[in-house]
Structure formats: structure tokens, C-alpha cells
Amino acid sequence: MLQTLRKGAAGWVAKIFLGVLVLSFAVWGIADIFRVGGTGTAAATVGTQEVPLETFRQAYANEIRRVSQQAKRPITPEQARIAGLGERTLGNLVNELALDTRVASLGLAVSDEEVGREITEDDVFKGPDGRFDRAGFQEILRQNNLNENAYITMQRQFTARRQLTDALAGEVPTPLAFREALHGYVSDSRSISYVTLTPEAPSAVPAPADAALRSYFEERKASFAAPEFRKVALLQLDPAKLAATRTVPEQDIRAYYDANKPKYATAEKRSIEQVTYPSLDEARAGYDRIQAGGLFEQEMARQKITPQDAFLGNLTKAEMFDAKIADAAFALAPNTVSQPIQGAYTTALLRVTGVQQEQTKSFEQVKGEIRKVIAEEGARADLQGLHDKVDEARLGGSTLDEIVKSQKLPPLKLVDAIDAQGRGPDGKPAPGVPASESLMGAIFAASPGAENDPVTVDGGYVWYEVREVKPARDRTFEEARADVEARWRADEARKRLDARADALLGQLKAGRPFDQTAAAEKLELAQAETTRVGGAPDITQAQAVAVFQTPVDGFGKTAPNDQGARLVFKVTAENTRPFDPNAPDGTGQVAKISESLSAEVVSAFVRQIRDQLGVKFNEPAIAQVLGGGEG
């Protein structure tokens, strides 16, 4: 129910149901569930306050849906139990109630104005124009079975909790010792001499004997099996396809064009040259020389500016950095020199050598584009209604075939065979099937003939029916022969490269000079410096691991890169960079550790509140929700 809004950690559902920097496992041990107490209608009590059983039931269902969406496949109750989703959900609710109790005892309150500002500035509720969309707000609440008053109460509670925890934790500074260790890890580097060994093309590897190929197949028979295929019927409703069937009146297209004409205009551009001066007096002297017959080019030479440096470019007014210079340039007549302009950062004389006038695309030029925009807007508005009609018909017992016919919807897409990766028996993506991991996961989790909830894909919906299952099976050697030989050749090419790298490494460790070894192998000896994250252009992060595991003057080989190439190298130097405690952190890790420390402070604070108030859990009621009890 709440999955629509669970698209980011900053979303309003995440804010309300996950709390503020409160990690439930950090503040609620799983053993707590065995402290039995509370009324029959409460999942837990915090002091004198209760977490209603129905609140826990709904929050737990929402959490399962959220995790299923993240995993792109349905999460079963048993999987949720093993993962501890129930304990985590109830822990969050208990933590929020403990914070709410402390907020009330401190007399903290949030004004109506602040709550209104939080709601209207939430990106989730903004329309295409970037402003609060009341209709969209109401629709989102409707989809999630919330009314406006209930949501305002939830927002007020969240804001009050955040004010309390922000005042408590603030921004906890990251310890200096950690920052210094992080600096060393990120900035320290090693210099190496190396050669690059590239694998042979598999086609160049001599063909294997038939017996060897058969043995290779038998050892890996399961990996050559034919996957499970499913025969499915799909009904897809998405704005783009629905829009293609809509008729948009000419007058609507014309009205849209008139209302949005600036959108189809290309701004005026000017070719602008600039000569800068150290002071306004010197710029005035330059202007006087030009007025007396001097040339703009002579002023360039006097100020030691090349024509290339003087040319700012063909720019729109909005593209110019200095507003004062821009105003002067776009007020200047072509091929004239401006009076001295004292901009925000420089003093200059300007010359405009060309003007490309503003151009607006005609109605006929953009007519098709506008028709598509209006049609898709209308299709999006119609989509939810069509979704509800299809679901109502399915509840009434209609099949997808019957629904398509009665509602005059696009025809079903029938797919005779598709695997879990969306491919047909030929190994290619099944034509006409949306490339969606969530859809494939749902199809392969469904039972044949079962009625399934639609999957959201590309802003629309896909209903699906599994009509037949063709189980996975072992292929015979003859069926798989081409795949077996291709994989054998690729493996053999890797083995031959490994053997070559080992032989080269053996020579170097035996004392043969690197340059002689490289020359004998007709390899180029190169030099590079790499940090732990790799070095341009040839060293990947995975390969850098081997470099940092090898001592100075030692030899080693790297893992293969994406092309299968290996480096054989010698570490020639270890380089350290001095630590400046005042330098900004470019890794982002310092901020993350600060956030983590802030979370620990909040967690400790919530633990203290819970200990003071006392928390009891109603084990039989909890077991009912988690599927471990009767009723």
C-alpha cells in the first residue's frame, strides 16, 4: 500500500515509519520480545502508552511490501520471519512512541505553519511545475488509505521527533585519528614498472579433442542445462501506448502552444569579444584611443591578449557568468565597441561581432510533439481508472481475455516460452516483453492459473497469467556442443595466459632484469602510479589490490581486468602524502561516519528513554501478526 512512496530514504513514509536516525536493532534486542505484557489489543506498551495491534499489523505488511519491491520479488512470510522484519518493524514503532512520550513531557510543539511548510515543500507532493500539487497529494493519500488529518498528525509527530533528535545529536565531528587513517588509505600510492599480458582470442586456441570436450561437459553438465521456461499472457497498460490511441483536438494543441510559446523559442546568441584592464582608468584610456581611430585589435595586443582569449564565444545572455557584462553585451550594437564596463570580477571593453536573433519554432514544427505531450498527460490521468476497472473485473471472476474484450483494451501479449531473465529459447530477449526484473521475478514466483496482482512497469501496469511451466532440464552433449566448445576455448585461453604470467614472474623472481624479460617477450615495459582505487589508464581497483599486497622491490601479478588482461609488475616505490587536517574531505566518508556517530547518540538516547519508561511486549498478539499463532 505504501510502496508508491518508498522510492527514496528521504520519502515521507520512510521518515515517518523508520524514525529519525533510529536503528531498531541497535536499540531493541530480539530477546526483548520475550518480556511479555500489554493488553490483548496492544502489540507492546511503552510506559502507559500502547502500540495498537492493528498499527503493528499494518506497518509489518507495509515493510514486507517495501522489502519485496527492493528485492524485485515477493517476500514470503517465512522469509520475513527469518530476516527479522517483524522485530525490526515493531522496534521502530516502539522507538517512535518512546520519542513521542519524551516530546510530550518536554512540552515541544510544532506549529500549523511549520507542518504546512513541511508538506508543501516535500518533493513527493510537487507537480511537474515544481509547486505543491494538492490533487496529487490527495491522490497519494487515497492510494495509501490515509486521510488528510491523519497524515498531518503523522507529519507533526515526525517533525517534533526530528527537532528533538537534531538538538541532541547535531553533527558529531569525526575523530581526527580516523580522518588521518582515511587520508592515508585513499591518498597513499605505489609506483610500479609493469607489462600487460593480453589473452589469446578463444578462436585461436587449438580445437579440443572430442573426448576432452565430452569430459568438460560431463563435469559441468548442470551449468549447460536448459532453464525453466514459462508460457505467459501479459496485459500492459502504460501512458505511451494509451496515448497513441487518443485523439487530441486541434484547438487543444493550439491552446497549449500559445500558453507555452517561450518553451519553443531559441534565445538570442551573440558573438562577443572582451579586452580586460587592471583598472577603470586604464579601460577609459583604451576606449579613448579607439574613439580617436585606434583598433580593438591594438587594445588586445596592448593588454597581451590573443584573439582566441578575447573571444568569449557565441553565447546567450543566460550563459554569461557576469550579469553586468551580459547586460552591456546584449545592449551593444553589432561591430561597435562598448564604453568601459566595470563588471563583478573584471573591467573590460566589449565588441559584438555577430548576432543570431531569437527564433521561435512554428506551430506546425511542434504540433506533433505537443499532441504527444497532451495525449500522454490524458493517458496518465486515465490510467488509474483503467487499473481499477481491470481489478474490479478480475474480482468479479473475469479472465484477462474477457477483460481485454469487454474494456476494449490493447490485445494480450502471448509469449510461448520465456526464462527468468526475459529471454526466449534462442537466448535473445523475448520481443514485446518489458525489460523488468520485478516482472520476471513475479512471473517466476507465480503458480500456473493463479490470479496475480499487477506489476508496476515504466509508469504503467502489467497483469500476467502463467499458463504453462516447462521445467528446467539437462541438455544432451550434442544439443549443448557449441556452447561447450565456446566455454572450453575461453577457459583454455585464460589458463594459457595464467601460465604465461607465472613463467614471466618466475624469471623476474629468479633475478632476470625486467627490461630484458620484457624485450624477450616482445612486451612494452611501462611505468605507473596507483592508489588503492586504481590508476589511469591501465590499472583497475581490483588490480591495485595485488600492488598494495606486494612489498617494495617485490614482483607480482594482478587479477584480470574486464578484457581478461593481466599485469605482471614490480613495486618500485611507496608514496605517502602529508595529512592536512584543514583540507576538505573528497571521499564523502567523513560525513558518513559523522552521521553514523550521530545515529549512535540518538540510539543511546532512545535506549535510555525506553529503560526509564519500561517496555513490554505481547508475545501471543505478536505471534498472530507474524504468523506464529492462532487467529
N, C-alpha and C positions, 0 to 999 in steps of 0.2 A: 504493500500500500504506500509505503514511503519511499520506494526505490526511485521515483521520479526526481526526488530532490537530493538523492545521495550521490551526487556526481563529484563532489569535492569535499575535502576536510573542512572547508570554511562554510559549507552549506548550512542552512538553518536547522535541518534535522540533526546533523552531526553536532552542532553547537548545543542543542537542547538535550539530546538523548545521550551524548557522550560526555557532557560536562566540560569544565574548563581545566585543562592540564591535569585531569584526574585519571590515573591509570588504575583500573579496578583491581587488577591482580597485585598491584603494589600495596594496596590498602585493604584488601579483603582476601584473606587466605581462604582456600577452598574448605578447610576444616570448619570455618565459621558456619557452614550450612547445617552442622550437627548441633548447634546451640538452639534447641527447639523453643519456640514461644510464639506468641501472637494469636490473634483471633482466627476463626475459620475463614474469614473473608479477607485476610491480610496475608501477603507473602512474607512480610517482615515488618518489624516495628523498630523505630529509631526514637528512643525516649518515649514520648507519649504519642508520636506521630506514626502513621501506618503507610506502608506501600500496598495499595489495594491489589488483590489477586488479579483482577481483570487488567489493571495497568501493567503488571508484570507479564501477563499472558500476551497482551498486545505488543509490548516492547520486544518480547522474545521472538514473536512471529516476524516483526519488522527486521530484527537483527538477522534472522535466518535468511530473509529475502535479500537483505543487503549483502551478506556474505555470498549467497548464491549468485548474485549479479556480478560480484567481484571475481568469483571463480569461473564465471561463464558456464555454470552447470548447476542443476538443482542440488541442494544440500539436504540429505535425508536427516530425520530426527536422530538417528543413531550416530551419524557423523557429527551433528551439532552437539550431542551429548559428550562424545569423546573429546571434541575440541574445547569443551567447557564454555560454550556460548551462553548457556543458561546462567551459570555462575557469574560470568562477566556482565551480562545484562542486568541481573539483579544487583550486583555490586555497584554498577553505575547509578541505578535508581536509589539505592541506599545512600550513596555518597552525595547525590544531589539533594536528597531530603535532609541529610545532616547539615549541608551547607545552607539550605533554606532555613533551617532552625536557627543557625547561628546568625544569619542575616536578620531574621526577625528579632532575635534577642538584642542585637546592636541597634535596632531601630532604623536600619538602612531602607531607603525607599527610592523608587525610580519614578520620575515624573511622567505624565502622559505625553508631554512634548518629546522627552528622550525616547520613549518607546516608539512613538510615531516616526521619529527620525531614523531609528534603527531599522524599522520595517521598510520605510520608503527608500532607504539607501542600500538595501540588500539587493545585490545583483540578480538574485534568483527572481525577484519580482519586477525587474525592469523590462520594458518593451524594446522593440527594435530602435526606437529613438533615444534610448539610454535613460528614459524617465520612468518613474513608478507607473506600472500598468495595473489599475485596480481590477479590471476584468480578468487579467491573467492571474492576479493574486487570489481572487475569489475562485477561479477555476482550479488552481493548485490546491487550495484548501478543500474544495469539494472532492477532488480526486483522492485526497488523503483523509476523508471523513472527519474534517475539522471545521468548526465554525469560527467566525472572526473573533468572537470574545474569548474562545478557548485558546486561539493562537496568541492573542495579545497577552493573555495571562502567562503563557509559556515564555514569550519573549521577555516579559517583565521579570520573571524569575531568573532567566538566563542572564540578563543584564546586571541584576543585583549580585548574582554569584560572581560574575566576571569582575565587577568593581571590587568585591571583597578579595578575590584571589590576586588580582592585579596589584592591589595595595600591599598585599602580603609578600608576594614573590618579586614583583617588578622584573628587573633584568639582572639576574645573578651573574656577576662577572666570571669569566673563565679563568682558572688559575694560571699564573704566568708560566709555571713549570710545564703545564700541558701545552700552552701555546708555543713554548720553545721546542718541545719534543715534536709537535706537529710541524713546525717550521723545518726542523731538520729532516723529518721524514719526506716532506714534499720537495724541499729545495736541494738537498744533497744530491750529487750526481757522480757518475763514474765515466771516465774516458776509456774507450776501447779501440783496439785495432780488430778488424773482422773481415771475413769473406762471406759471401752469400752463396749458399748451395740451393739450387732450384731442382725440383723433382722432374723426372722424365715425363713426357706425355704418356698416359696409360697405353695409347695405341702403339707406342714404340717398344713396349715391353714384349719380349717374345711370347708367342701363344703358348698356353699351358697344355700339357698332355691331358687327354680326356680323363684318365684315371685321377689325376690331380684335381681336376675341376669337379669331378663327381665327389671326391673326398671332401673338398672345400664345401660343397653344397650340403652334404650329409652332416657336417659339423655345425652348420649354421641354418639348418633346414627351417627352423621356426621363423627366422628373420626374412625368409623368402615366401612366407605363406601369403595367400590371398586374404585381404582383410574382410571383415563383415561388411556386407552391402545391405542397404535398405531401399525398399520401394516406397516413395512418399508422394503425397499430394500437398501442394502448397497454395495458399491464398494470400497474396501480398497486396496490401493497400499502403501506398506511400504517396506523399504530396506530388512528386514529379509525375507519376503515372496517372494520378487522378486529374492533375492539371491539364494533361494532354487531351483529356476528353471534355474539358469545359469550354463553353462558348463565352467570350468576353465581348460585350457590345463596343462598337467603335467609339461612342461618346464617352465611355468609361476610360478607354485608353487615352483619348484626347484630354480628358479632365486630369488624369494622372500626369500627363506630360506637362500641362500648363502649371500644375502645382509643384512640379519637381524640375522645372526647366534648368535651374542652376546646376543640377546634378549632371546635366548633359553638355555643360559648357567646358571648353578648354581655355584656361586662364591665359591672359596676355603674357608673352615672353619678350624679354629684351636682351640684346647682346650688349654687355656692359664692360667697360674698361675703367680702371681705377689707378690713380697715381697717389701714393700716400706721402705725407710730410711729417717731420718731427713736431711741428707747431703750427698754429693757425696763422701766425705772421708769415712763415715761410710759404704756406699754401697760398696766401693772398699775393705774395710776390710772384709765385708761379702763375697765378691767374692773370696778374697784370702783364706778365711777359707774353702770354698767349694773346691777350687783348691788343697788345702792341704789334702783333704779327708773328709771334713765335708759334711753334708747333707743339701739339700734345706729345708727339714722339720725342721732342727735345727735352720735355719735362721728365719723360721716362728715363732718358739717358742721364739727365742731371741727378735724378734720385737713384740711379743704378738699378733700375727695374727693367727686366726684359719684357718684350711684348707678351710672351707667354704668361709671365707672372702678373702682368697688368690686366689680362683678360679674366674676368670673374666667371664668365660662362653665359649661356643662354638660359636665363632664369625667369621664373615667375616671381612676383613680389613676395609671395609666401615663402619662397625658397631662400630668400636673402636673410642672413643672420642678423644684421644690424638694421633696426627699423628706420632710423634716421637716414641712413644711406639708401635704403629701399625707397622711402618716400621721395627723396631727391631724384633718384634714378628714374622713377616712373612718372615724375612730373617734367622731366627734361625733354626738350625737343630733340629729335634724332640729329646726329652729326654736329651737335654743339657741345661745348664744354661748360660744366656747371661752375658756379661760384664755389668757394671753399665750403665744404660740408664738415662740420665737427660732429662725427658720429659717437657712438657709445664707447668705441675702442680705438678709433683712429681718426685722423683728419685727412681729407682727400679731395682731389678733383676727379670728376666723373665725366665719361663720354659714352653716349649710347650710339652704337654703330648700326643697329638694326632692330626692327620691331615686328614681332609676329602677333597680329591682332587676335583678340579673344574670338573664339569660334564656338558656335553652338550647333550641335547636331540637329538636323531637321527632324520633324515628327516622323516622316517616312523612314528615316535611317534607324530610329529606335523603336518603331512601332512593334516589331516582333518581340524585342526584349521586354517591353512594357507589358505586352499581352501575357508573356510567360510569368512575370512577377505577379500580376493581378490574379492570374489563374492559380498559381501556387499558394497565394495568400488565401484565396477562397477554398482551395483544396484542404489546406491545413485547418481551416475553420470547420469544414465538413467532416474531417477525418474522425473526430471523436464520436460524432453522431453515427457514422457508419460502423465504427467499432462497437458501439452499444447495440446497434441493430443486429450485427452478426452474433454477438454474445447472447442476446435475447433469443435469437432463433436457435442457437445451439442448446440453450437451456430448455427450449421447447421441443428438443429432440430432432431438429433438422440436421441433415448431413451437410458437409461443405458443398457438395454438388448441388443440393437443393437450395442452399442459401445463395450461391452464385446465380442460379437461375431466377429465383424469386426477387432478389435485390438488384438484378441486372449489373452485377459486378464483373470485373475482369475475369476471364476464364482461369480455372485452376491450372497450375503448372504441375504436370505429372512427370516424375523422374523415376525411371525403371530401376536404376541402381546408383547409389551414392555412398561413399565411405565417410568415416568420421571427420576427414579433412576436406570434405566437399568435392571429392574427385570421383569421376566415373571409372569404369573398368579399364579405360585406356590411360589412366593416370593423370588426365587433364581435368581442370576444374569443370564441374558439371554446368553446362550452359543454362543461363536463365535463373540460376540459384544464387541468392545473395551471399556474398563472401562474409559470413558472420560466424565467429566461433561460438557465440551464445546460441545461435540457431542450431548449429551442428550438435552442440552439447545436448540441447533439449531433444532433438530428434533421436539421438542415440541413447537417451535416458528414458524415452517413452516406450510404452508397450503397444504392440500392434492392435489396432482397432480402438485404442483408448481416446477419449476426448481430452485435448490438451489446451492449456492457456496459451494465448498468442505470445510471440516474442517480439520485442521492440527492435526494429532494424531500420537504420537510415531515416529516422524521424517518423516511421510508419509502423505498421504491424504485419506480422506473418503468422497465419494459422497453419497448422500442419497436421497431417494424419499419416501414421506409419501403416502401410497396407501389406507389407511383406518383409520378412527378415531372411536374408541369405547368410547363414553363419560363416565365420572365417573358416578356411580350410587350408591344408597343406597343398602346395603345388608340386607337381612332379618335376623331376630334373629337366625334362625336355621342355616343359612349359616355362620354366624359370631360367633356361640356359643362357639367354642373352644377358639377363640381369646378373647372373652368377659370374659370367666371364668379365663383365664390366667391373664388378666389385673386386674380383680377384686381381685384375690388372692394376686397379687403383691401389689396392693393398700392397701388391708387389712393388709398385713404383715407390711407395713410402718406405718399404723395407730396404730397397736398394739405396735410397737417399740416406737412411739411418746408417747403413753400413759404410757409406762413403764418408759421412760426418765422423763416425767413430774412427775410421782409418786415418783421417786427417788429424783428428785430435790426438791420436796415438803418436803420430810423427812429431807434433808440437811438444807434447809432454816428454818425448824422448830427447828433446834438445835441438831439433832442427829449426833454424831461423824461420820466422813466419813469412818473410818476403820470399825466401827460396821455396818454401812449401806452396805458397800461393802461385808463384810463377810456374812451378812444375805441374800444377793442376789447371793452369791457364785461368786463374781466378784473379779478380781485382782486389787488392788489399786496400781497404778503406778505413777511415778514422771517424769516430762519432763520440758524442757525449750524450748520456741519457740519464734522466731521473727515473724514479720508480714507476712513473706513469708512461714511460717510453720516450723516445727521441725521434724527431723528424729527420729524414723521411722514412727510414727503414726499420725502426725498432718499435715493436708494439709493447703494450703494457705487460702482456703475458711473457714476452721475451725478456723484458727488463728484469723480471724476477730472477732468471738464471744469472744475469750480470751481477746483481746485488748479492747473490749467494756464493759468488766466486771471489777469492781474495785478490788483492793487487798482485800483479805479475802471474796470476793463475790463468789457466785456459778453461774454456767451457763451450757448451753448445746450447742453443736456445730451443724452445718448443717451436713447432712450425707456425707460420702466420696463416692468414686466410687463404693464401695461394699455395700453401704447403712448403714454402721455402724455410730453410733453417740458417741460422748464423753460427759460424764457428769463430770464437773471439778470444782475445787476450785482454784482461783488465790492465790498463797502463797507469791509471791514477784514480785516486779517490778525492773528490772535490767537496768542500763544505762551504756554506755561505753564512756570514755573520748574521746573528739574530738581532733585529731591531724591534724592541717591544712597542714602539710607537707606529710601526708600519701597519697599514690596513691588512686584514686577512682576505686573501683572494680565494680561499678554498671553500668558504661557507661553513666549515666545520666548527669554527669558534662560536658562531651564532647558534649552531645546533646543540653544542654542549651547554651553552648558556641556557637554552630553552629546556634541556634535559634537567639541569640543576634546579631551574625554577619549578619544573614539574615535581621534582623530589621534595622541594619545600612545601608545595601545595599538598602532596600526598601525605607528608608527615602531619600537616595541619589537620587534614581530614581524619587521619587516624586518631589524633588527639580528641577531636570533637566526638567521634564515634565512641571512644572509650569513656568520655565524660557522660554522654547521653545513654549509652547502653544500647546494644543492637541484638535483636532476637530474630530467628528465622523459623518459619512454619514449615517444617520438613514435609508433612503429608501434602500440604497445599502446593508446595514447590514441585513435589514428585508428580502431582497431577499435570502441571503445566509442562514438565519436561518429559512426560510420557512414562514415568516410572510408577504411577499409581492408578487407582481406580477412578472412574467417573470422568 
